[in-house]
Amino acid sequence: MDLGLKDRRALVTAASKGLGRACAEALVAEGAAVFISSRDQASIEATATTIKAAGWAAADVSKEPEALVAQARAKLGGVDIVVVNAGGPPPGTFESTPLESWDAAFQLTLMSAVRLVKAALPDLKTSGQGRIVFITSVSVRQPIPHLVLSNSLRAAVTGLAKTLSRELAPERITVNCLAPDAILTDRIRSLAAGAGGNIEDELKRRAAGAPMGRFGEPEEFGAACAFLCSRQAGYITGQTLGVDGGALAGVH
């Protein structure tokens, strides 16, 4: 299937590894010109070379998202697609999380999304096939223990997405979320390490507890992102698509 992504111009943040990289790779494979970013300069440069990205920048989306959009615009000549991703805030319970961590997570998870879209909006309005995809988490529907910051602020991003989907529909811009669970990335490995004990044993235990008895692959997640950015997904907006292998227990 031709997804209509050839020569579309995409910005994907936090894309040196994990879910962001998977999305960027999928878009590149469909012929899109993709600009990627990460806080780690060496890592993002290496990833750009490996996946044949059109450009890259070392940037902290919690501090300089407008400059990042300007760099992508200058390199690509405009922006048709924005895939908003950011590293997860640190784990913790409500009682164990200091107040200052809330402010940092607010900037990283919610305000980076707000500011990236705000900066890219003039381009998206003239695109003709504008696409915004927010990477959130299964936690927006089913909170995950010991992730109070992520549970709270990714839910806020979901509310933003739903609001934007109505506001931007007349401009033919779609706005959707991808809500993963148990995709085997460094984030999952980090959470497994935090559980104590042998990491590989903990990963096996978690995989066995999933409905499919395995973790999802980053490539499977990237394919879902490419579809939401496609021409065929032009009438899908305001949705949260779970990429969770059936982990969500609720009916939605």
C-alpha positions in Angstrom: 0.0 0.0 0.0 1.3 3.5 -0.9 0.8 5.6 2.2 1.2 8.9 0.3 4.2 9.9 2.4 6.8 10.3 -0.3 8.5 13.7 0.0 6.3 14.6 3.0 8.4 16.6 5.5 8.4 15.3 9.1 9.9 16.3 12.4 10.3 13.5 15.0 11.5 14.4 18.4 13.4 12.1 20.9 14.3 9.9 18.0 17.8 8.7 18.7 16.3 5.4 20.0 13.2 3.6 21.1 9.7 4.7 20.0 10.8 7.9 18.4 13.5 6.2 16.3 11.0 3.5 15.2 8.6 6.2 14.0 11.3 8.1 12.1 12.5 4.9 10.5 9.0 4.0 9.3 8.5 7.4 7.8 11.9 7.3 6.0 11.0 3.9 4.6 7.9 5.4 3.1 9.9 8.1 1.4 9.3 11.0 3.8 12.1 13.5 4.4 12.6 13.2 8.2 14.3 15.6 10.6 15.1 14.0 14.0 16.2 15.4 17.3 17.6 14.2 20.7 19.4 15.7 23.6 22.4 13.5 22.9 24.4 14.9 20.0 26.5 11.9 19.3 23.6 9.5 19.5 21.3 11.6 17.2 24.0 12.1 14.6 24.7 8.4 14.5 21.0 7.5 14.2 20.5 10.1 11.4 23.3 8.4 9.5 22.0 4.9 10.1 18.3 5.6 9.1 19.2 8.1 6.4 17.3 11.0 8.0 17.2 14.3 6.0 18.6 16.2 9.0 19.1 16.2 12.7 19.7 18.5 15.7 20.7 18.0 19.3 17.9 19.7 21.3 16.1 19.5 24.6 12.4 19.8 23.8 11.7 20.9 27.4 13.7 24.1 26.8 14.1 25.0 23.1 11.3 23.5 21.0 10.7 26.6 18.9 14.3 26.7 17.7 14.1 23.0 16.8 11.1 23.6 14.6 12.9 26.5 12.9 15.9 24.2 12.2 13.6 21.5 10.7 11.8 24.1 8.6 15.1 25.5 7.3 16.4 22.1 6.4 13.2 20.6 4.9 11.6 23.7 3.5 8.5 23.3 5.7 6.9 20.8 8.0 3.9 18.5 7.1 4.2 16.1 10.0 5.1 16.5 13.7 5.6 13.4 15.8 5.8 14.6 19.4 7.8 12.4 21.7 9.8 13.0 24.9 11.6 10.9 27.4 9.5 9.7 30.2 9.6 11.5 33.5 11.1 9.7 36.4 9.1 7.0 38.2 7.7 7.4 41.7 4.6 7.4 43.8 2.8 10.6 44.7 4.4 10.7 48.2 7.9 9.9 46.9 7.9 12.5 44.2 9.2 16.0 45.2 7.3 19.1 44.1 10.1 20.3 41.9 9.9 17.1 39.8 6.3 18.1 38.8 7.5 21.3 37.3 10.3 19.6 35.3 7.9 16.9 34.1 5.3 19.6 33.2 7.8 21.2 30.9 9.1 17.9 29.4 5.8 16.1 28.8 3.1 18.7 28.3 4.6 22.1 27.5 7.1 20.6 25.0 4.0 19.3 23.1 2.2 22.6 23.3 5.2 24.6 22.1 6.2 22.2 19.3 2.7 22.3 17.8 2.4 26.1 18.3 5.7 26.6 16.4 4.9 24.2 13.6 1.2 25.3 13.1 1.8 27.8 10.3 3.5 25.1 8.2 0.8 22.5 9.0 -1.9 24.8 8.0 -0.5 25.2 4.5 0.5 21.5 4.1 -2.7 20.1 2.7 -1.9 16.9 4.6 -0.9 18.1 8.1 -0.4 15.4 10.7 0.3 15.6 14.4 1.0 12.4 16.4 1.6 12.5 20.1 3.3 9.5 21.7 1.7 8.9 25.0 1.2 5.7 26.9 -1.4 3.0 27.9 -1.3 4.9 31.2 -3.7 7.6 29.8 -6.4 4.9 30.1 -5.1 2.6 32.7 -2.7 4.2 35.2 0.6 2.4 35.8 1.7 2.0 39.5 4.7 4.1 40.5 4.5 6.4 37.5 2.5 9.3 38.9 4.1 11.9 36.8 3.7 10.1 33.5 0.1 9.0 34.4 -0.9 12.6 35.1 0.9 14.6 32.4 0.4 12.2 29.5 -3.3 12.3 30.2 -3.0 16.1 29.9 -1.4 15.6 26.4 -4.4 13.4 25.5 -6.8 16.2 26.4 -4.7 18.6 24.4 -4.8 16.3 21.4 -8.6 15.9 21.6 -9.1 19.6 21.8 -6.7 20.3 18.9 -8.4 17.7 16.7 -11.6 19.8 16.7 -9.9 23.1 16.4 -7.7 22.1 13.5 -10.2 19.9 11.6 -11.2 22.8 9.3 -7.5 23.1 8.3 -7.5 19.4 7.3 -4.9 18.7 10.1 -5.3 15.4 11.9 -4.3 15.0 15.5 -4.0 11.6 17.1 -2.2 9.8 19.9 -0.3 6.5 20.0 -0.6 4.8 23.4 2.0 2.0 23.7 2.5 -0.6 26.4 5.4 -3.0 26.8 7.3 -2.1 23.6 10.8 -3.4 24.2 12.8 -0.2 24.4 15.5 1.2 26.7 12.7 2.8 28.8 11.2 -0.7 29.5 14.7 -2.0 30.4 15.2 1.0 32.8 11.9 0.3 34.5 12.8 -3.4 34.8 16.1 -2.5 36.3 14.3 -0.4 38.9 12.4 -3.4 40.1 15.6 -4.9 41.5 17.0 -8.3 40.8 18.2 -9.7 37.5 17.1 -7.4 34.6 16.7 -10.2 32.1 14.6 -12.3 34.5 12.4 -9.3 35.2 11.9 -8.7 31.4 11.0 -12.3 30.9 8.5 -12.1 33.8 6.9 -9.0 32.3 6.8 -10.4 28.8 5.1 -13.6 30.1 2.5 -11.5 31.8 1.5 -9.8 28.6 -1.6 -11.1 26.8 0.5 -12.2 23.8 3.3 -13.5 26.0 5.8 -11.1 24.5 6.9 -7.5 24.2 5.9 -5.5 21.2 8.6 -4.6 18.7 9.6 -1.0 18.0 8.9 -1.7 14.3 5.3 -2.6 15.0 4.9 0.7 16.8 6.6 2.6 14.0 4.2 1.1 11.4 1.2 2.4 13.4 2.7 5.9 13.4 3.3 5.8 9.7 -0.3 4.9 9.1 -1.6 7.8 11.2 0.6 10.1 9.1 -0.6 8.6 5.9 -3.0 9.9 3.2 -5.4 7.1 4.0 -5.7 8.3 7.6 -7.0 11.7 6.6 -10.4 11.1 8.2 -9.1 9.7 11.5 -8.6 12.4 14.1 -8.9 12.9 17.9 -8.2 9.3 18.5 -5.9 7.4 20.9 -4.7 4.2 19.2 -3.4 1.6 21.6 -0.3 -0.3 20.5 -0.4 -2.5 23.6 -0.9 -6.2 22.5 -4.3 -6.3 24.3 -2.9 -5.1 27.6 -5.7 -2.5 28.2 -8.3 -4.1 30.3 -11.1 -1.5 29.9 -13.6 -1.2 27.1 -13.1 2.0 25.2 
